[in-house]
Amino acid sequence: MKMIFNSPEGKAIFIHIPKTGGNTIQKHIFDKGDSMDEMKISGHQDGKDRFEVRGRFTSKKHMKLSEYFEYEQLRSFEIFTCIRNSLDRLVSFYFSPHRHVKRNKITGEISYPEKVDFDIDEFAEMIEKIPTMIKILSIPSNHDIPCISSTRIPSKVKIIRTENLKLDASALLDLEINNSSNVSPYRDSSKKAKSDPAVQKLIFNSKHQEDQDFFYGANINLN
């Protein structure tokens, strides 16, 4: 989900990278009345924050920044996003309720399994299909917009870190977030998977390590 909204710095785009706390940010923006898009209640979505975002420029659930920048009038907007440690983000995605939801064909009732077993082969296939945070935030070179060195990420992107969600959201968006409304029912299984050296090695050797090196490297200042 992405959205167009009024930020403290003017009109802005929020790029929601999956499993970074974006639902929480967007819900608070809606609650403040700052969104220029509409909230649409839709099915199970992600367990608790069951909504999608639609608007004039927001046409589908997972839009990349490059898709917004197809509209020239949006290129001057401020840009905000959330990022998260690659290990936490990818394992969280694996255990996300939306991947394990079941719908009764007769009654339409939604249910979730009490337990989800971790399959490292399935996880490996999954992370290959998930775009990197760098890719989601990159734009074409022909837009002639200043970008962060060695990337196509606009230098004006404002970063909220999931690990520092409350403070960053307060400082950058003037949002007071007391807690995230999305708490995984499989957090014990998730914690076990994250502590597995095989899982850590798999991510280290994947394209997602580029995210980790870039966003969490010692020599980068993003805000």
N, C-alpha and C positions, 0 to 999 in steps of 0.2 A: 504494500500500500504506500502510495505517495500522496502528497497534498499540496495545494496552493493555500497560503495563509498570510495574515498580517503579523509580522514579527516586530519586535521593538525597533528594528532597523529599517522597517518598510516591508513592501511586498516580498514574499519569499517562497521558496520551494523546499519542502521537506522530503528527502529521499529516505524511504524506509527500507533499510537492509534487513532481510529476515533474521529473526532471533537476536536482535540487539536492544530490545526495549522500545522499539518504535511504536507499538500499539499503545503503550502507556503514554508516550509523548503526544501522540495524535489525540488520544482521548482527552488529555488535559487541554490541548489547543481547542478542541471542540467545546469543552466545558466553559472555556473563557469566552467563547463566541468569536474567536479570531480566524476560524477557517473560512475560506472562500469556496470550499467544496462542500458536498453533502455527505453525511454519514448514512449508510444504508445497512440495516440489520440484515445479516445474511447467514443462515445455516449455522454450522458448528464453528467454522473458521479456525480459531486457535484455542478452543477450550473455554475461555472466559470473555475476552474482548471480541465478541462476535459481530464484527462490523466490517464493511468495506467502505472505500472512499471513492466517490464519483464527482466529476465536475466537468467544466468546459474543456479543460486540458488534461484532466485525469481520467483516462478512458479504460484502464484495466488495473488489476491488482498490483502487479509488480513491474512498474515502469522504471527504466534506467534514466539517469540524468540526460543522456544523449537523446532520448525520446522526447523529453520536455524541451530540449534545446532545438528541436526541429521547428519550434515556434519562435521566431525571431524576437517577438515582444517579451518572451520570458528570459532572455539571456542576460538582461540587466538586473534580474531579481537576485536577492540574497539567497544563499543555499545553506541548508542545515542538514545534518545527518547524524546517525548514531553508528558507532563502530564497536566491535567486541573482540576480545582475544579469540584467535581462530579455533583453538581446542574447545573452548567453552561454547562458541557459537555453533560449531558443526555437530558436536555431541548433543547440544540442546535441540538442534534441528532434527536429529535422528529420533529423539524421544518426544518430539512435539506431538501433542494429542491429535492434530489434524492428519498425521500419517497413520494413525492406528484406529481412527474412528470407524465404527460399524453402524450401518443404518438398516433397520428391519424393513425388508421389502414390502411387507404387508401393512405394518402400522406406521412406518416412517420414523419410528423412534430411534434416537441417537444413543449409542452406548460406547463406552471405552473399556478396554481390557484392564483388569486390576494390575496386571504385570506385563511388562514388555521385555523380552529377552534380547540381549545385544548380539547381533550377528556381524562380525567384523568384515566379512565379505560383502554383505549388503551395505554396510557403512562405506566401504571403499567405492562401491559403485555409485552410491548417493553423492559423495563429495566431489566426484568427477563431474557430475551433472550440475552442481550448484555453482553459479558464477561467483567469482571473487569480489570482494568489496571494491578493489581497485577498478575492476571492469564495470561494476554498477555505477561508479562515480566518474568514469572517464567520458570525455567528449571528443568529437572529431577535430582534427587540427585545422580544418578550414574555417572554424568559427572565429579564429584570431582573438582568443580570450587568454589572458595570462594564466599559466598553469604551474603547479608545483614542479620543481626541477625533476627531470627524468620521467615524468608521468604526463597523462592528459587529464589530470584532475584539476579543475579550476582552483586557483590559489585563494579565491574568496570563500571556499567551502568552510563552514564552521562545524567543528567536530564535537559531538557529545559522546563520551565514553560510557559504555554500559557499567563499567567498574566504578564510575564516578557520576552516575546518572543524576542524582539529586542535586549535587553542587553545580554540575555543568548545565543542567536544564534551568536552574535558577539564574546562573550568571549570564547565559546566552539568550534565554527565551523568557526570562521572568516567570517561570513556572514553578509552583511549589508542589513538589511530588513527595508525598509521605511514604509511599511504598508502591511497588509494582503489583498490578492486579493479576498478572500471569505467573502463577507458581505451578511448575510441572508436578503432576502426580507421580512421576517416575524419577524424582530427583535422587533417590538412593541408587538406582540402576545407573543413572547418569554419572554420579560421582564415582562409581566403581569403574565405568568405562574410561573416564578421563584419567584415572590413575594407572591405567594399563599401558606399559611401555610400548606395546605393539601398536596401540592406537596413536600414541604420541609420535612414534616413528612414521606411521602412515601419513599423518598430517604434515610432518616435517618434510617428507619427500613428495608432497603434493604441490599443486599450483597455489594452494592457500597459504603456504609458507611465505610467499611474496607479500601477502597482506600483513602477516606477523612482523616480517622484517621492516616493512615500510611504516606501518602505523604505530608499531611498538618499539621501533629501533631507537637507540640512544641519541642519534644525531638528527632527529626530525622534530621540528616545532610546528604544529598544525594550527594553532590558534594565536 
